Amino acid sequence: APDWRQKRAYCGTVYVPKGTQVLLLFVDLPRDSRLRLAAVRLSPITSGRALVQTGWAALRQQPLSVARLQRAAERLFGALLQGGISGTAREMLPWGGGVATVGDYRAWIEEYERLLPQDEARILATIQALPQPPRFSIVMPTYNSRSSLLRQAVASVQQQKYPHWELCIADDASTDKGTQATLAELAEADPRIRLKMRRSNGHISLASNSALALARYEWVVLLDHDDRLSPLALFYAAMEVATHPQTQVIYSDEDKMDMHDNRMGPYFKPDFDPDLLHGQNMFSHLGIYRTELMRRLGGFRRGYEGSQDHDLALRATEQLRPDQIRHIPHILYHWRLSPESASNDCEAKPYARINGAKAVRDQLARLGVKARVHIDAETGVYRVTYPLPEVLPTVTVVIPTRDQGKLLRQCIDSLRTITDYAAIDLVVVNNQSSEAETLEYFNELRSTGAARIVDYPKAFNFSAVCNLGAAQAQGSADDGLLLFLNNDVEIFQGDWLKAMVRQALRSDVGVVGAKLIYPDGRVQHAGVICGIGGIAAHAHVDFEMNSRGYFDRNIIAHQYSAVTGACLMMRRQTFAQLGGFDEDFPTAYNDLDLCLRTRAAGLKVMFEPQAILIHHESVSRGSDLTGANRKRLAGDAEKFYARYRAVVEADPCYNPNLTLYSGSFTVDTPRHAGYRIEANQ
C-alpha cells in the first residue's frame, strides 16, 4: 500500500493446478507490522472456467486494443490446437501468481519500478549520508547519431537520481551536420558534459578510448549513443560500491526499448559465470569498471569493433576474483531496438560476431587453454570445444536398477551400440531385483563380459547404491571418470559422451550434466534451479529440445548450481575427495547435495547442452509424489533446506526477479531488496 500506516484489506484470486500440495505466499511487510489471513476458500473448477475467469480479469485490468486482442486470440488458438483445453490451461494460466502481474512485463514495470515521493526522499537522504560518494564518468562514443535518440540518451543521464557524474562524449568525426550541432548544443548547455570532436574516423573502439581519456572520476560507465539509463542506474551502482568496496566491475540486468519507447525483452541475468560469458556477452549493459582497471587494460582494443565491450569484459574479469565482480539484479539499462542496432538483429553487424569469437579465442589462449571457438550458424552464440587427450580416459558408467529388464536392456544396448566412445567400463548395481527377465539379462551381461553386476541387497538408498557402484570402477583412479546413469535413460546420439568428457577433464570443473529430453522431444532437464517449487526444479522443462531457451541458456554450456543425477559425470578423484553421495539422502536431493558440495569446494557444475539423451522419467521407481515416496521426499527436502537454505532462497545461477513456480524463467514478484522495499523496512 502507498501508506503503510493505513490498515488495508486485500482480496485476490490465485489459480493453482490440481494436486498442488503447498501454496507459498510471499508478502512484503514493513518492520513491526502484522498480517492477518482472514479467509481462504478453495474451490475446484474446470480448466475452461479458469481460463474464462482469468481472461475476463485481465481484460478488465488493462486497456483494450485491436493489437492486444489479436495477439491474445493468436496465442489462445495456437494453444488450443496443440493441447486442447487442458493443454491451454497449462500454457496460459498464471498458476500460483494471480492475474495481474505474472508474465506481463508492462504490469511488472508499473508495479515494481514506479517511484513514490517517499522513495525519492529516501534516495536523496541515502545519497547525502554517503561519507565518500563514488563518482562516475559515463563514456559515450557517437557517430552520425540520430539527434532525437542522442538527446534522449543524454537526458537519461541528466535525469539520474544520483548527482555525482560527468558525461564524456567523443564524436568519431561525424559527417552529419545535425549530429554535430546537437552535440555542441548539449555540451554548451550542461557543464557536466565533456566533448571531444575527433578529426578522423577510427571506429567505435578508438572513439570510446577518446571518450575514456576525458574521464576524471574513479568509475567508468559505458553508454551507447541511442540507449537509455534507468533513473536509478547510478544510484544502485553507488550503493553497490559503498556496500562492497572490493568491487572492480559491475553489470546489471537490462531490457530492450523500441523506437516508440516501449520496453520489452527483459534479461534477468545470473551472477557472474565465465562460461556463459564465453557463449555470449552476458555483461553487455550496464557495464561499469574502475577507471584505473580500464586504463591498466589499455581501454578498448582496435580490431574488435562491434564486440569491443565483450573483449573488455573478458580481459577484465580474467584478472579479478569472483567477489570483485558484482551483479545488480535490477533493470538499469534500456537497449534501443533500431534498424541498425545489433540488439534488433545480430546480422545488422555481422563483423561483431566474428570479432566476439576472436575475443573469446584470445582469452582462452591467454589462459593457456587449448580449445576451438566457433560461431553457431543458426543462433550466433559462441561454442567452445575443449580438447580430448589422445588416450581417452576410462569412463565407469554406474547404472542402479531394480527389475525393469526391458528398460535396462534398452539403456545398455543404446549405450553400447550408439555411443562413440570406446573406453567404457560398465557397472550395474542390482537393488533386490526379482523378475525372471531381469535376472536372465544379468546372466547375459556377466557371460558376455559386457558389464559387471554388483548386488546391493538392502532397502533402497540411491546414494549408497551409487557409492557401491563407484567403488567398483576399474582403470586409473588418477584420470578416470564416473558417469552415474539412470536405467530409464536412452542414448540416441553418438557424440554425447565425448561432449561430457571434454567438460569433465577441465581442471576447474567438478560435475557435468547433460540435457535430458522426454520421448516426444521436449526438455526434461537442462540444469537445476534451487528454490523453484520450494526446494529445486529443472530449468526449461517442456521447451523444445533445440529451442534457444531463456536468452540462449538452453543451448550454451554454462554453470548451474546443480544438475540431475540421472546423467551426472565426475572425475573419480573429485568424487572420492568429496566423499561421494551423502547416504543421509536416500531417495532425493542426493545429486543436488553432491553438486552444491562440489561448488563449495571451488569447482564448477556444468550443463552441457551438446550431450542430449532421452529420459523415460521415473519409470522404474515411480513418482516421488505418491504414497511412501512422498513421505521420504518430504524428509529429504527438510534436510536439504536446512543445509542449503541460502542457495534455495537465492540461487546465484538464477535471478530474484524470475518465478519460483517453474523453470520457465518467467518474470515475477522480485525477491531482492528493491529500493521501495528498502525504503519501507
N, C-alpha and C positions, 0 to 999 in steps of 0.2 A: 504494500500500500504506500502511496506517496507520503502519508503522515503516519508513522508507526505509533503515535500516541493515541490515535483513534482505535477503538475496537472495531474490527471488521469481520464480517461473516462471508464465507465463500461457499458456493455450491457448484460442483462441476461433475462432468461425466467422463469416466475413463473406460475404454473398451479393452478387455483382456481376452486372450484366446481361451477356449475351453481346455480345462486341465491345468490351468495356472495354479501353482502351489503357494507362491508368495508374491505379494504386491508391496514394493518398496515406495514409500512416499518421501521425496526429498523436499524439505521445506526450509527456506532461508528465513531465519528469525533474528532480530537484534538481541543482544545480551539482556538478560533479566526479563524476557518476555515469555509468555506461555501460549501453548497451543492446546485447544480442546477439540477433540474429534467428536462432533455431536452425533452423527448418524452415518452409517454405511449401509447401503442397500445393494444386494447382489441379485441381479435379475438375468436369468438365461434368455437370450434372444437369438434368432437365426442370423446367419451371416448377411442375408439380404436385407433384413431390417436394420442391422447395424450400419450397413453401407448407406442406406437411405437417411438414417438419422445423422450420420457423420457428414454426408454431403449437404444436408439441409443446414446444419450448424455452420459449416464452413461458408456456405453461400450467404448466410445472414451476417457473418462477421467481416466479410471482405467485399469490396466494390466489384460489381459485375462488369464484364466487358465481353465483347464478341471473342477476342483472342483468348481470354481466360476460359470461357465456355467451350471454345473449340479444343483447347488443349486438354481440358478435363474430359471431354467426350472421346477424344482420341485415346487417352490413357485408359478410360473405362472400357471402351470397345476392345482394345488390344488385350487387356487383362481378361475380359470375358471369353474371348476366342481361345486364349491359351489355357485358362484354368477353370472356366465356369464360375459359378457364384462363390464356391469355397476358395478357389484359387484367387479370385478377385479380392476377396476379403483379406487373404494373407498378403496380397501385394499392396493393397491400398489403405487398409485400415491403420490408423495410428495407434497400434497396440501399445497400451501402457503409457501413452503420452498425452491424452487429452486431445481436443480437436483443433486447438488454436495455434500451436507452435511447432509441433514436431514435423520436420520435413519442409517447412515453409520458411525459407531464408529471409524473406522480407519481414515476416512477422517476428522472426528471431531478432533481426536488427532493431526493430521498433521496441521490442520488449527489453533487450539487454544492452543496447548501446545508447539509448536515449538518456541524456544528462539532465538531471533535475537541478534547480537552483542550489539546493543544499549540497549537491555533488560538486558543483563548480566552486562553491565556497570552501569545501573541504580540500579540494585540489589546491586552491590558492594557499590555504593555510599550511598544507603539507610542503609545498614548494618553499614557502617563506621560512619553514623550520629547518630546512637543509643547511647544515653547517658549511659544507663546501659543495654547492650545486654544480653538477657536471655541465660542461659547455659543449655544444655540438656544432660542427661545421658541416652543413649539408652541401654535398658536392653534386653539381648538375652540369653535364655536357649538353650543348644544344647544337642543332644544325638544321636550318630551314624549317624551324618548328612552326606548327600552326599557332598563330597568335592567340586564338581563343583557348586552346589547350595549355599553352605555355602560361597564360595568365592564371588559369585555374590551378596549375601545379604550384606556381609561386604563391597564390592565395592560400593554398593548403598549408604552406609553411608559415605564412603570416598569421594564420588562424590557430596556431598551436597554443594550447593552454600553458605550455612551458615556455618561458621567455628567453632562456639563455641559449641563443643560437645565432649563427650567421649563415647566409646563403652564398655559396661560392659557385659562380656560373662561368663556364668557359665556352665561348661560341667558336665552333670549328670552321671559321671562315664562311659563314652562311652567305649565299648569293641572293637570298630572298630579302628584299628591302623591308618587308613587313616584320620579319623576324628581328632584323637589326634595329628597327625603330622601337619595337616593343621592348627589347632588352634595354635599350638606352633609357626609355621612359621609366621602366621598373626600377632600374638602378638609381636613377636620379631621385625618384620619389621615396626610396627607403634606404637609409644609410647602412642597414644591416646586410644589404645585398652588395657583394663584391663581384665585379665583372671583368673578365679578360676576353678581349676580342683577338682571336688568333689570326695571323696574316695568311696562313696556308692551311689547307685541309689535311689533317693527319689521321682521320677516322676516330672512332669513339675511344679507343684506349689512350691515345695521345691527348685528345681533348679532355678526357677525365683526369689525366695527370696534370694538365694545365690548371684545372679547377682545384685539384688536390694541393697544388703549390700555393694557392691562395689561403688555404686553411690555417687558422691561427689557434684553434681550440683543440682540446685533448681527445675529442671523439669525431670520427668521420661518419656521416650518414649518406648512403647512396640513394639518389632520387633521379628517375628518368624525367625528361622534359615534358612528357604528356601524361604522367601519372599523378596520383594524389596521395598525400599522407592523411591518416586519421588525425583528428584534432588532438588526440591523446598520445600520439606516437612518441613524441619526445618526453612526455611526462612518464610514460611507462618505462622508457629506456632509462631515464634518470633514476627512477625507483629501483630498477634492476641493478644499476651501477652502485647505488647507495647501499643496497642490501647485500650485494655480492661484489666487494671491492676487488677481488682477484680477476674479475671478468676482463677478457680481451676482445671477444667477438660476441655479438648479439644478433639473433634473427627472430622474426616474428611470423605469425600466420598472415595470410593475405587473401584477397579475393580479386575479382575482375570487375571492370566497370565499362559498360558500352558507351557509345557516342551520345546517348541520351541520359547518361549518369545513372543508369540502372545497375545495381550491384548484383553479382551472381558468382557462381563457382567458387565458394569459399574453400581454401585449402588449409585445413586444420592439421598441423604437422606434428610428428613425434619429436621427442628430444633428439639431440644430435646423433646421427648414425652415419659413420664414414662410408659404409657400404651403400646406403641409399644415396649418399652424395656422389658415389661413383655412377649410379644409374641415372640420376637426374640432378639438376641444381636445386636441391631442397632448400637452400638458403634464399636464393633469388631475391625476394623482397620480404621484409625490410632488412637490409644488411647494414650493420653498424660495427665499426672497427676502431680500435685505439689508433690514434693518428701516428704514434711512434711505431706501432707494428706495421701500419701501412707503408710508412716511409722506409722502414728496415727491409720490407719485402720489395721495395722499388716500385710500388704502386701497381698500375695495370701494365700488362705486357703487350707490346705490339705483336701482331700475328695471331691474336686470339680474339679478334673482333667478333662481336655477337655472343661470345661466351667468356668475355674478359672477366665478368663478375664470378662465373663458375671457377675459372682458373685461379682467381684471387682467393676464393673460399677454400679451395683445395690446398693452396700454398700456405695459407694462414693456419688452418686447422691442423695440418700435419706437424706444426711446431708447438702445439698447445696441449695442455692436459684437458680431459673432459670437463672438469669443473670450471675451466676458463671460457667455455663455450656455452652461452646461455640462450635458452629459447623462451620467448614471451608468448604464451598461448592466447593472444588477442589479435584480431584483425587490425593491423596498423598500417596497411598499405593497400591501395586500390590500383590494380594494374590495368591500364587502358586497353580496351579492345578496339584497335583501329586497323584499317586495311593493311597498313604497312608494318604492323606490330607482330612480333613472334608470339605474343600472348594469344593472338587470334588464330594464327596458323604458323606452325613451325616451318612450312615451306616458304613463308614470306622472306625468310633469311636463311637459305639452305647452308650458307657458309658457317652459320652459327653452330649447327650440329657437327659439322666437320671439325671446327675448332674446339668444341666441347669434348669430343672424343680424344682429340690431341691433348687437351689439358689433363684428362684422366690418365691417358697413356704416360704422359710426362711424370705425373705424380707417382705412379707405380714404379717407374724407372728410378726416380729419386729415392724411393724407399727400398730399392733393391729387390722388388717383386717382379718376377718374370711372368707376365700374363699378356694375353691378347685382348684388345678392346675393339669392338666393332659397333656400328650403329644398327639397331634393329630396323629393317626396311619398312615394316608395317607400322610400327609405333614411334620410331625415332628415339627410343630410350637407348642408353649405352649398356652393352653387355660385356662383362669381364669374364674371360675364360682362363682359369688358373691351370697351370701345367700338371701333368701326371708324370711320375717317375718312370724310367724305362722298365724297371721291375715293379709290377703292380703289387701293392701290399695286400695281404690276405684279409678278406672281409668275412668274419664269422657271423653268419646270419642265424639269429636265435628266434625260433618260432614257438611260442607257447600254444598248446592246443588241448582240447578235451573233446573227444569224439569228433563228429563232423568230418568224416573221412573224405567225402566228396569235395568239401570246401578246402581241406588241407591239400588234397591232390591237385586241385586247380591252382592253388597258390604255388606249390613246389614245382609243378610241371611248367607253369609260365615263368617261374624264376629261372629254371634250368634251360629252357629252350629259347626264350626270347632275350634274356639279359645278355648284353655284350660285355661280359667281364668274366675272365677265366678263373681268377684266384678266389673262389668262393668256398668257404668251409661251413657246412650246414648242420645245425644242431636243432633237433625238435625236442621240446620238453613236454612230456606227456603228464597231464594232471588228471589221473584217475579215469582214463578212457575205458569204456566197457563194450562199445559197439563192435560187433564182429568185423564189419567192413573196415573200421579204423585200425583195429589190431592187425588185420591182414596187410593193410598198407604199411604199417610199421615194419612188419617182417620183410616186405618187399624192399623198403628203403635200406634195411640192415643188410639184406643179402646182396644187393647191388652195390653197396657202399656209397649210395647217394647221400645218405645222411646218418648221423648218429642219433639214437633215441635215448633220452635221459628221462628217467621216471621221477616225478615229484608226487609221492603218494599221500600228501597231507591235504587239508582243506585249501580251497583256492586262495592264493595270495599272489597276485600278479608280480609284485616286487620280488618275492622270494623265488618265483619261477624264473624270472628273467636273470636274477643273480646266479642261480644254479646253471642256467644255460651259458652265461658269460664265462663262468669258471671252467667250462669245457673247451674253451677256444684253443685252437692249435695255431702253429706258426709263431713268428716272432712277436713277443709282447712289446718290443720297442716301437715297431711301426705298424702293428696290427690294428685292425678296425673292428668294431662291433656294430652290427645292424640289428635292431630289435624290430621284428616284423609280425604283424598280426596274421593269423591264419585265414582271415577273411579279406586279405589283400590280393589283388590280381595284377600281374605285370602285363603291359601291352606295348611298351616302347623299349627298345634295346639299350639306349644310352643313359637310362635313368640312374643307374648305379655309379657310372663314371662321373656324372654331374655331382652326385653327393660326395664322392671320394675327393674330387677336386676341392670342394669346400672344406671337408674334414681334415685334410692334410695341411691346411694353413695353420701356422703356429699360434695364432690368436683366436682360433675357432674351437669351441668345446663341443657343441651339439649342432647337428644338421637335420632339418626336417624336410619332407617332400610335400608336394601338392597332391592331395588325395581328392578323387572325384567319385561321385555316385555313378552307377552304371549308365545313367542317362546323360552323362557328360557335365553335370553341374558340380560346382565345387563343394566338397565336404569339409576340407581342411586346407587353409592357406596361411597357417600361423595361428597362434592362440593369443587372445587379448584378455588380460586379467581384469576382473571387475564386472564383466558382462554377465548378466543373469545372477549376480550376487557373488560369484567366485571367478569364473572364467568361461569363455566360449570361443569357438573357431571364427576366424575372420573370413569374410567374403563367402559365407555359406549361401548356396543356391545361385551364385553368379555363374555365368557361362565359363567353361574351362579356360578359354583363351581370351576372355574379356580383360580389359586393362585394369578393372577394379578401381578403387579409390586412388586417384592420381598415380596410376600405374603400379600400385603396390601389389597387385596380383601377378605381375609379370617381371618384377625386379627382384633380384636376390638381395635381401637385406635382413636386418635383425628384428626379431620379436622377443618378448620376454620368455616365451615358451613355444614348443611345438608338440604335436601329439606323439605318444609312444607307439602308435600304430605303425609308424615307419620312422625310426629315430636312429641316427648314426653318431658314434663317438669313437675317439681313439681309446684303445684298451688302457693305456697308461692313465688317461684322464678319468676314465670310469673307475679305475682302481683307486686313484688318489682321492676321489670324491666319496668312496665307499659304496658305489653302486646305488641301486634303488633303495629307498628307505622302506623297510618292511613294515613300518608302522602305518604305511598307506597301502593296505592290502588290495583295494579294489579300484580306487580312483585317485586322481591328482598326484599319483606317484611320478608320472612323467613330468608334470609341471614342477613338482618339488625338485626333481633332478635338474631341470633346466634352470630354475632360479638359483640353486646352489652353484651351478656352473657359472652363471653371470656374477654371483657374489665372489667367485674365485678369480674374476677378471677376464673370463673367456666369453666369446660371443655365442649366441644361439641364432643360427642362420636358417632362414627359409629359402629353399632352392626351388624356384618355380619351373626349372627345366626338368626336374625329376617328377614325373606325373604317373600315378598309379591309381587303379580302381579299388575303392574300398566298399565292400559289402558290409556296411557298418553294423556291428553288434549282432551279427547273425548267430555266432556260436554261443555267446554267453547271455544274450538277451539285453533288453534295455535296462539302464540304471534307474529308470523311473517307475519300476513296478516291484511290488512285493518286498522280499527281503533285500533285494538290491538297493531299493530306495533308502532303507534304514542304514545300510552300510555306506551308501553315498553321503548321507547326512553326517555320519560320524567322521568320514574323511574330510568333508567340507569344513566342519567345525575346526578340526586340527589344522587344516591348510590355512584358513582365515586367521587363526590365532598366530601362526608362524609368519605369514606374509601379508599382514594387514596393510602395510604401507604400499605394497605393489598392487594389491587388489583395489585399493582406494585411489591410486594414481599411477597407472601403468605408464612408464616413461616411453614405451613404444606406441602409445595411443595418444589421445588428446582429450582434455577435460571438457571440450565443447561438443564432443560426439557422444552418441547414445550409449547407454548401458543395457539396452533392451535386446540388441542383436549385434552381430558383427558386420553390419551393413554400412557403417561409417556415416550414419545419418546425423544431421545437426540436432542438438537437443539442449536442454537446460544446462548452462555452464556449471561445472563443479569447482572451478577455480575461484580464488578471491578476486572477483571483478571489482572495479572501483566502487560501484554502488553498494556492494556488499561490505567492502572495507569501510565505507563511509558510515554505515549504519551499525557496525559492530560495537 
